[in-house]
Amino acid sequence: MSEIREAIEQYLQHCFATETPPRVSDLAERLGMTREKVSRDFAAATGVALSDYLKAQQLALAQNLLASSKLSTTRIGYLSCFGTRRTFFRAFRRGTGMSPDEYRRASSAHS
């Protein structure tokens, strides 16, 4: 599983570098596995759905950028591989319970 996990991290780095949304199907193709197999193996090893893990990594990058940069929320959404501003705001609110702007204000209040 460690080689799959490493491949997942490399895939995510590629997605972030190219601003391409991570997809389980793309990852599975890179690994030469079916989408179902890679998802099942990852979930069995980690207890987390692969799609949820990929989304969590996108949100973690966005949170880090919001807390540590002055980039616009729209730019952060693209850098975090969300295809549109609306998709980013919706996913961010669903994942954190607040908007990107609210998160930025809250994180700057704690620094």
Residue frames relative to the residue before (quaternion, step in Angstrom):
aa qw qx qy qz dx dy dz
M 1.0000 0.0000 0.0000 0.0000 0.00 0.00 0.00
S 0.5903 0.5955 -0.3870 0.3836 3.60 1.05 -0.61
E 0.6448 0.5019 -0.3440 0.4625 3.62 1.02 -0.66
I 0.6242 0.5113 -0.3426 0.4812 3.60 1.08 -0.62
R 0.6461 0.5196 -0.3200 0.4585 3.56 0.96 -0.84
E 0.6408 0.5092 -0.3162 0.4797 3.58 1.02 -0.80
A 0.6445 0.5136 -0.3140 0.4715 3.58 1.00 -0.84
I 0.6219 0.5325 -0.3337 0.4672 3.59 1.06 -0.73
E 0.6659 0.4946 -0.3048 0.4680 3.59 0.91 -0.89
Q 0.6434 0.5036 -0.3223 0.4780 3.61 0.99 -0.79
Y 0.6322 0.5293 -0.3236 0.4642 3.56 1.01 -0.82
L 0.6559 0.5039 -0.3122 0.4673 3.59 0.93 -0.87
Q 0.6367 0.5196 -0.3318 0.4632 3.60 0.95 -0.81
H 0.6270 0.5216 -0.3267 0.4777 3.57 1.04 -0.78
C 0.6551 0.5127 -0.3127 0.4584 3.59 0.89 -0.92
F 0.6777 0.4860 -0.2975 0.4648 3.58 0.89 -0.92
A 0.6570 0.5149 -0.3124 0.4535 3.60 1.00 -0.77
T 0.7670 0.3435 -0.1765 0.5123 3.58 1.07 -0.72
E 0.3829 -0.7442 0.4570 0.3012 3.58 1.36 0.00
T 0.4087 0.6904 -0.4690 0.3693 3.53 1.05 0.91
P 0.4587 -0.6936 0.4679 0.2992 3.63 -0.66 0.99
P 0.4161 -0.7014 0.5122 0.2695 3.61 -0.85 0.89
R 0.0490 -0.7885 0.6131 -0.0082 3.54 -1.01 0.89
V 0.5420 -0.6252 0.4547 0.3295 3.54 -0.97 0.87
S 0.6471 0.5306 -0.3316 0.4356 3.61 0.93 -0.83
D 0.6490 0.5010 -0.3178 0.4762 3.62 0.98 -0.78
L 0.6484 0.5151 -0.3095 0.4673 3.55 0.96 -0.88
A 0.6500 0.5201 -0.3164 0.4549 3.58 0.90 -0.91
E 0.6406 0.5208 -0.3228 0.4629 3.57 0.98 -0.83
R 0.6425 0.5223 -0.3157 0.4634 3.60 0.97 -0.83
L 0.7184 0.4382 -0.2362 0.4858 3.56 1.06 -0.80
G 0.4198 -0.7140 0.4589 0.3216 3.58 1.26 -0.21
M 0.5523 0.5730 -0.3902 0.4629 3.54 1.17 0.70
T 0.5271 -0.5728 0.4880 0.3948 3.54 -1.25 0.17
R 0.6477 -0.5113 0.4025 0.3962 3.52 -1.26 0.47
E 0.6643 0.5217 -0.3009 0.4427 3.55 0.93 -0.93
K 0.6758 0.5009 -0.3035 0.4475 3.59 0.90 -0.91
V 0.6803 0.4713 -0.3122 0.4664 3.59 0.80 -0.91
S 0.6407 0.5194 -0.3239 0.4635 3.59 1.00 -0.76
R 0.6735 0.4992 -0.2873 0.4633 3.56 0.91 -0.94
D 0.6688 0.4995 -0.3011 0.4611 3.60 0.91 -0.93
F 0.6569 0.5063 -0.3134 0.4625 3.58 0.95 -0.87
A 0.6731 0.4947 -0.2968 0.4628 3.58 0.88 -0.93
A 0.6435 0.5216 -0.3256 0.4559 3.59 1.00 -0.79
A 0.7126 0.4637 -0.2548 0.4607 3.58 0.99 -0.85
T 0.8078 0.3025 -0.1282 0.4894 3.59 1.00 -0.78
G 0.3996 -0.7093 0.4856 0.3185 3.57 1.14 -0.54
V 0.6536 0.4606 -0.2916 0.5249 3.56 1.33 0.19
A 0.4704 -0.6450 0.5142 0.3134 3.58 -1.01 0.76
L 0.5509 -0.6384 0.4257 0.3282 3.58 -0.92 0.91
S 0.6483 0.5139 -0.3304 0.4543 3.61 0.91 -0.82
D 0.6415 0.5071 -0.3236 0.4761 3.60 1.04 -0.73
Y 0.6317 0.5316 -0.3292 0.4583 3.58 1.02 -0.78
L 0.6548 0.5082 -0.3186 0.4598 3.60 0.89 -0.91
K 0.6624 0.4972 -0.3026 0.4716 3.59 0.94 -0.89
A 0.6369 0.5300 -0.3271 0.4545 3.59 1.00 -0.80
Q 0.6488 0.5071 -0.3251 0.4651 3.59 1.02 -0.72
Q 0.6089 0.5317 -0.3448 0.4771 3.57 1.08 -0.69
L 0.6789 0.4859 -0.2883 0.4689 3.58 0.90 -0.94
A 0.6298 0.5328 -0.3400 0.4516 3.60 1.00 -0.76
L 0.6393 0.5038 -0.3286 0.4790 3.59 0.98 -0.79
A 0.6508 0.5157 -0.3161 0.4590 3.58 0.90 -0.90
Q 0.6512 0.5105 -0.3203 0.4612 3.59 0.91 -0.87
N 0.6487 0.5151 -0.3164 0.4623 3.58 0.94 -0.86
L 0.6803 0.4836 -0.2890 0.4688 3.59 0.89 -0.91
L 0.6362 0.5224 -0.3343 0.4589 3.59 0.98 -0.75
A 0.7099 0.4622 -0.2559 0.4656 3.57 0.97 -0.87
S 0.8090 0.3364 -0.1394 0.4615 3.59 1.02 -0.73
S 0.7575 0.3298 -0.2042 0.5250 3.61 1.19 -0.06
K 0.4345 -0.6652 0.5417 0.2743 3.50 -1.37 0.19
L 0.3270 0.7558 -0.5054 0.2577 3.59 1.25 0.27
S 0.5627 -0.5912 0.4484 0.3645 3.57 -1.15 0.56
T 0.6003 -0.5659 0.4141 0.3846 3.55 -1.16 0.51
T 0.6022 0.5477 -0.3631 0.4533 3.59 1.07 -0.63
R 0.6647 0.4939 -0.3043 0.4707 3.61 0.89 -0.92
I 0.6383 0.5213 -0.3227 0.4655 3.58 0.98 -0.82
G 0.6147 0.5482 -0.3423 0.4521 3.58 1.01 -0.74
Y 0.6828 0.4633 -0.2887 0.4856 3.58 0.93 -0.86
L 0.6522 0.5138 -0.3186 0.4574 3.61 0.94 -0.82
S 0.6906 0.4463 -0.2579 0.5074 3.57 1.18 -0.59
C 0.5252 -0.7031 0.3504 0.3274 3.55 1.36 0.32
F 0.4116 0.6316 -0.5358 0.3803 3.56 1.00 0.76
G 0.5073 -0.7225 0.3880 0.2647 3.56 -0.66 1.12
T 0.7994 0.0842 -0.0414 0.5934 3.58 1.05 -0.66
R 0.6512 -0.5003 0.3950 0.4117 3.53 -1.28 0.34
R 0.6545 0.5304 -0.3081 0.4420 3.55 0.96 -0.90
T 0.6369 0.5192 -0.3177 0.4732 3.58 0.98 -0.87
F 0.6447 0.5242 -0.3146 0.4590 3.57 0.96 -0.88
F 0.6888 0.4819 -0.2973 0.4527 3.60 0.74 -1.00
R 0.6608 0.5072 -0.3106 0.4579 3.57 0.95 -0.88
A 0.6838 0.4743 -0.2868 0.4746 3.61 0.85 -0.95
F 0.6469 0.5245 -0.3276 0.4461 3.58 0.97 -0.81
R 0.6660 0.4888 -0.3033 0.4748 3.57 0.91 -0.88
R 0.6446 0.5159 -0.3194 0.4652 3.58 0.98 -0.84
G 0.7310 0.4572 -0.2379 0.4472 3.58 0.96 -0.87
T 0.8071 0.2787 -0.1223 0.5059 3.58 1.05 -0.73
G 0.4518 -0.6931 0.4515 0.3342 3.58 1.19 -0.41
M 0.7532 0.2639 -0.2040 0.5669 3.58 1.26 0.19
S 0.5684 -0.5734 0.4515 0.3799 3.55 -1.26 0.32
P 0.6574 -0.4931 0.3702 0.4331 3.61 -1.21 0.28
D 0.6492 0.5144 -0.3246 0.4567 3.61 0.97 -0.79
E 0.6424 0.5087 -0.3214 0.4745 3.59 0.98 -0.81
Y 0.6401 0.5240 -0.3222 0.4602 3.57 0.99 -0.85
R 0.6491 0.5214 -0.3150 0.4556 3.59 0.92 -0.90
R 0.6609 0.4959 -0.3129 0.4684 3.58 0.91 -0.89
A 0.6694 0.5017 -0.3005 0.4581 3.59 0.91 -0.91
S 0.6855 0.4721 -0.3033 0.4639 3.60 0.93 -0.81
S 0.6528 0.4880 -0.3363 0.4718 3.62 1.04 -0.59
A 0.6038 0.5507 -0.3604 0.4498 3.60 1.14 -0.48
H 0.6964 0.4663 -0.2685 0.4750 3.59 1.19 -0.56
S 0.6316 0.5575 -0.3545 0.4057 3.61 1.18 -0.14
